[in-house]
Amino acid sequence: MLARSCSIATAAAALLLTMLQVAPADEWPLLDGVAQTLARRGLTFEKSAVETAAAASLARAADPGARLMSDAEMAEFQRRREGFRIATGLKLKQNEDGAVIIAELPANGIKGPSAGDLLLSIDGLELQDLDIFRAYATLDGGTNSVTLVSSNAQSGASATSQVERVERPVESLKGIERMPGDILYARLRGLFSADAQRACDALEQALAQDGLLGAVLDLRGAGGDCREAAARMAGLFLGESGNLCSYVELAGGERVALSAPVGLAGRLPLVVLQDEDSSGAAELLAAACRAASSGAVLLGRESAGDPLLRGFEKLGRDANLYLLERRLEIGDRTYDGRAGVQPDIRVAGSARSAWSGAGGGDFYYERKPAEGEELNRRLDQRLGDDAALRRAVEILLGLKALGISRQDGG
């Protein structure tokens, strides 16, 4: 029996090594050991499963971020990076009492709820204890439709409606607000080619306001495909111009330079928030801020490690390899995708966490202007349990105490 098991194991190892076409079995003792263990325990395997696992492992050994995708998975990945999601199109807001309200209906309208209605439940999940971030996650994830229960703003009567989820474009800029304490807060979903220019214009206008203490740029969970917009936005915040970074092809050595535009306003002290889900054009923006000589602090967690460095290679029918094809050079730093962008200050709290309701939605808390002693209370209420955003605000308030504010840009 043992001899037969060894024979099966040797055959399994030989099969795997033949697929890899690299070396005889005696040079791969670990693979041979696994094959023998499988055979002794009577565990069988499919050739296709071995091939897929071996191919994926081989790619990841050279590039930890490599992935094998089917045609459908590749198409979905590309659409998400371009800024398209399966969603209802509803926009929500949350008031000071924590109630989630339907702020805006999709452009094509839906039957049932109206703007201003109180949202009571999504697919049977009651919202009284949910912040707006979790409300969005429930609203826009799942099957092709969602069941909503809402309460009419005028009559108070409740109604049940079925809302379809369809592919919709996602706006690059999720929201801008001037928080108590004159801190500008901007949150991105990403930098998507379709509307990244609009996001940059809106931020440029917001940064021109008088009396700003500093800015927080929230890139947690953000992605995108527009490299040019990342360069322009970095210039807006950092007040820098000229060559920002270069992409260098791994095969062939072709270099593509990205430049920030000239004629920018003076820069503000800036805190950038990122997490493990920051990738694509948003991660490129974070990398640019991280490499800046002054004026920016990067706070949060290590990012995904893919600031638009990878591309797809067709391997065969329904098989596509997502693999490193370029490296990113910014100043004296090089990002090759094997690790993400490192923050200056590590703070827990990510796009996967339950942020305060103010931090999670398209619309922020409804509130009156804060003045005098009311400022601290309002600011504390605004920040909620968002540890990363709270730390960012503390840094900017500390700079104010030191007399460090807007600087003249280059």
Secondary structure, 3 states (H helix, E strand, C coil): CHHHHHHHHHHHHHHHHHHHCCCCHHHCHHHHHHHHHHHHCCCCCCHHHHHHHHHHHHHHHHCCCCEEECHHHHHHHHHHHHCEEEECCCEEEECCCCCEEEEECCCCCCCCCCCCCEEEEECCEECCCCCHHHHHHHHCCCCCEEEEEEECCCCCCEEEEEEECEEEECCCEEEEEEECCCEEEEEECEECCCCHHHHHHHHHHHHCCCCCCEEEEECCCCEECCHHHHHHHHHHHHCCCEEEEEEEECCCCCEEEEEECCCCCCCCCEEEEECCCCCHHHHHHHHHHHHCCCCEEEEECCCCCCCCCEEEEEEECCEEEEEECEEEEECCEEECCCCCCCCCEECCCCCCCCCCHHHHCCCCCCCCCCCCCHHHHHHHHHHCCCHHHHHHHHHHHHHHHCCCCCCCCC
